C-alpha cells in the first residue's frame, strides 16, 4: 500500500480546480482492470461532524477513503488522486460490475445522515427517518465538482450514482434529502422529467407490488431493475433484496415516499429511466 503525499498526486495542485487543497489519505491503490474512471459515486459521511469524518478517511486503520471531501460550507479537499482507486464503495455492484472502487470517483459530503435509532425490538430500522437538508452552498459546490469531473473524464449521466444505488440495503446514503433533481437540472445524472404527467393520465390504477408477492410480474419487475443497473437476482419473489433495491431507487428518484413498495409512480419512473439510459 503506497503512502499518500504530494508525490502520489504528482503535483501539489488538486486534480479539480474546484478543490481548495490536498489532504492526502493513505488508503488507496491502483485501479484494477480499467485505465480510467467511468462513474461518480456520491456519499454522505454519516458522522457527527466533518472533522471526525475527515480523520477517519485519512486513518490507515479505517481502510476507507474518497477522492474528494465536501464540507458544509462548500470547501473541497482532495484526499486521493483521481488516477488511483480510493476505497469508498465497499461491496457493491452496478450493471454487473462488482469493483466499483476501480470504476469510479468517490465524493464524500459532510452530513450527519439518517436517524439510525433502532426499532423498539432493538433491530435496525430498514426505513430510517431522513436527516436534515444539505446546505445550499454545499450542494452548489457538489454540482460544480461533479460537473468538472464529468467533463474531464467523459462520464455518462447514467453513471452518476448514489452509494445506495450500488449497495442497496447495505448503504442508504446520500439519502432522500439529497437534491438529485437539482443535479439533473445542471446536467448531472438521469431524471425522468415527464413521468408525472404520464402517470397522472393512466386510465386504470397501476399495479402495486410489495414484499411477499410472487410470480411473473415480480420477475419482470426484477428484470427491469437489473436492466437499469441494479444488482438484483431474478427470482420471481419480492424478497428482501427486491425491497432494498426498490427503496434505493426511491431514495434517488422518488424521494417523497421511500417505502420499498413498487407502486405505479415508482414503476413509471423506472420505465422512463430505462428508456432514457
N, C-alpha and C positions, 0 to 999 in steps of 0.2 A: 504494500500500500504506500503510494507516494505521500509525502508530507506536503501540504499546501503552502503556498507562498507566492510571492510575485514571480518567481521563476516558473511556477506551474502555469501562470497566466501568460507568461512570455512578455508581459508588459505591466507597468504599474497603472494602466488605464483600463477600466472595465470594458467588456465586450460591447455593451449597450451604452449609448450616450445618455440614456435615461437614468442610468445608475450613478449615484453620487460618489461612491468609493468602493474599494475592495475590502472584504472582511473574510479572509480565507478560512475554509473548513478543511480538515484533513480527510474528510470522508468522501472519497470519490475514487474512480478508477477509469480505465479505458472503456469506451463504448464497445459492445460485443456484437459483431456481425453486421454492423452498419457503420457507414462513414460519417453520417451527419444526422442530426435530429430531424424528425418529421412530425412532431406533436408538441403541444404545450399543455401541461397539466397544472391546474390551479388548485391550491390547497388553502385552508386556514391553519393557523398554528395550534389552536385549541388549548392555549395555555393562559395563565392568569395575566401575563404581561409580555411585552415584546422582548424585554431584556432576558427573561427566563428562557424564552423560545430560542433566542439568538445564541445563548450559552449552550443550550442543548444541541443545536445544529452544528456547533463548532467543537463539540466534545468528542474526542475519538472513541470514548466508551459507548456513545449513543448509537454509532453506526447509522446515523441518518444525516441528511444534508439536503440542500437545494441549490439551485443556481442563483436565484435572486430572492431577497427578503424585502418585503414592502412594509414599512412602518405605518402606523395610523396617521401620521402627519404627512405622509407622501414621500418620505425619504426612501431611497432604494440602495441596498448594499448587495454587491455580488459576492457570493461565497464559493462558487465553483466555476471554473471556465466552461463556456458553452461547449467546447470541444470534448469535455470529459463527461463521464457517466456519474451524475450525482445520485444519491441514494434516498429518493423521496417517494417513489411509487410503491415499493414493497411488493408483496404478492398481488399480481394484477393481470388483467387481460383486456385487450381491445382488438377487435377484428382478427381474432385468432393469435395475436402476438402476446407472448407471455413475459417478455422482458421489456416492459415499458420504460424502465430506467434508461436503457440503451437508446430508446427511440425518441426520448422527449427532453424538453427543458422544463424544469420544475420551478414554480413560483410559489413561495410561502407568503401568505398575507397575515399579518399580525391581527388576531381576532380571538376572543375567548371561546368561541364555538357554542355548540348546543348545550342545553341544560341536561347533563347526564345523570341526574338524580335517579337512583334505582327505583324500580316499582315497589309497591308495598311488600311483595314477597321476597324482595332482595335481588331479584333478577334485573337484567338490563332492559331499558325501555327501547323497543325496536323503532319507535317513532318519537324520539325525544323532542321537547319544545325547542324551537329555533332560538339562536342567540340574537344579540342586538344587530341593528343595521350597521353596515360598513360606512365609515366616514366618507363624505363626498370627495375630499382631497385624495384619499387613499384610492378610491375607485378610478378617479381621473388618472392617477399615476399608473395603476394596473393597466388601464386601456392604452396609455402611451407606450408602456413597456411591452405589452403583448403585441401591439401593432408594429413596433420596431423589430421584434423577434420574428414575427410572421413575415414581414417584408424581406428581411435579410436571408432567411432560410427557406422562403417559399412554402410556408406551412399552409395546408388546406384548412378551410373553415371547419370541415368535418373532423379535424384532428385537434381542435381546441376544446379541451375536455375538463371535467371535474375529477378530482380524486375519487369521488363516489361513483363516477361512471365506470372507471377501470377496476374498482374494487368494491362492488355492491355488497352492502351488509357489513363488510369489514370496516369500511370508511364511509362517512357521511358528509365530508367537507368538500367544498366551502359552504354547503348548506343552502337552504331555501331563501335566506335573506340576501344571498349574493345576487347582484342585479345582472343576470345573464342577458336580459333583453337590452340593457344599456350597451353591453359589449357588442351585441349583434347590430345595433344601430350604428356603431362605429366600424362595422365591417369585420367583426371578430366573432367567428362561430356561426353555427346554423341557428335559424329561428323560424318557426312556422307562422309567418305573419298573417296568413289568410285563414287559419283554422277556425277562428271564432265565428266568422260569417258562415263558413261551410257547415260547421257543426250545428249552428242555430237553425239551419234550414232543413234539417233532416225531417222526413215525412213520418218516421216511426222511431220510437226510442231505440238508441243503440244498445247492444248487449253489454252487460256488466259482468266481468269475471273477477272472482275473488278466491282466496285460499280454500282449498278443498275441492274446487271444480276440476273435472277431468274430461277428456275426450278430444276430438279433432279440433274444435275451436281453440283449445288451450295449446295444442301442438302448433296451430297456425300463429297464435299469439307469440309463442316462444320463438318460432322461426323468424318472425318479423323483427323481434328484438335482436336475435342473432345476426340477421342480415344487416341491421343498422350498425352493429359493432359489439354489443354486449356479450359477455361470456356467459352463455346460458345453454344448458343441455335441453334438447327437445324430447321431453318425456311424456307429454300429454297430461301431466298432473301439475296443478297450480300449487307447487311446493314452496318451501321457504326461500329457495333461490329465486324463484319467479317473483315472489313477494318483494324480495330485496331489490331485484332489477327494476320492477315497476316503481318502487319508492325512489330509487336512484334517478330514474328517468324523470319522475315528477319533481324531484328537488332541483333539477336543471331546467325543465321545460314546462312544468305545470305546478308552479310554486304555491298557488293559492290553496291547494288541498293535497297534501302529501299523506296518503293513507295506504299505499300499497295495493289499492283496488284498481283494476283496469276498467275504468268506466268509459263512456262514449267520448268524452273530451280527450282523455289520455290516448285512446285508440286513434282518434282523428289526428292528433299531433304526431303520433308515431308514424302513421301513414304519410303525412305530409313531409316529415323529416326523411323518411326512407326515399321518397321521391326527389327531395332536394339534394340528398347526399350522394 
